[in-house]
Amino acid sequence: MIASDIIKEEDIAKLIIPDDLPNEQPTLTAYVEAKVYDKEGQLIQYRRQPMRSPTQWLLALMSIPLIGTYSSSSSSNATNILVNVLGLPSQQSTYTDPTSGVYLSANIEWNFSIQVGSGTQAFSPTLNSLAAPIANGSGAGQLSYGSVTVTYSGTNIKTNVTVINYSTTTINVTEIGLVATVYIQYAGTTTYTYNTYTYLLTYDTFSPPITLLPGAVVIFSVVLSFTG
């Protein structure tokens, strides 16, 4: 059982490093968070830091709600930013309405997950994986990933995952990434189907590492906040 947090919101606020210039109101602000509990359920470590490394995949996905990268009703092709950056097909649906002869529409959806790792690498906007992802499991060097939860509050998106060290060795987490799985749904000859694409949206490192002793539980969170 995990005990109640002993950290108050006003204490958390003091730990956040300001990442903006005075009077500046950025379109995207974000942070990563780690709460570590021992095997008795006591909170023993807390880390919260600004998320500094959005990839081009995140920026391309942001363009969908922010600048409207949808096509008009008279077009069956995706916009250039989705094709050139995300590598999505220009024309997903090739099935036409038997009456009008018009191509049927395609929809884009996505969900989020969190991946942690034990390596480090130089950041690049084109990164699409961690340096050394930690596998899901209970063996040496592995962590058990629980179900991912995503909550929405106004313009905030918070993604959480609970990770447990079931192994008998200490594991250091030095990197974290927010991952998106994108689904393009489109009309086939008889029914709707979909294709799947995976992108690394953010990449950040922990220094010093997040240390997980055997039996430790950690809740990792990545929070995105959109303004403007």
PyMOL commands that set and color helices and strands:
alter all, ss='L'
color gray80, all
select helices_A, chain A and resi 9-15+56-67+80-84
alter helices_A, ss='H'
color red, helices_A
select strands_A, chain A and resi 28-37+43-50+106-117+144-153+156-164+171-187+192-212+217-226
alter strands_A, ss='S'
color yellow, strands_A
deselect
rebuild
show_as cartoon
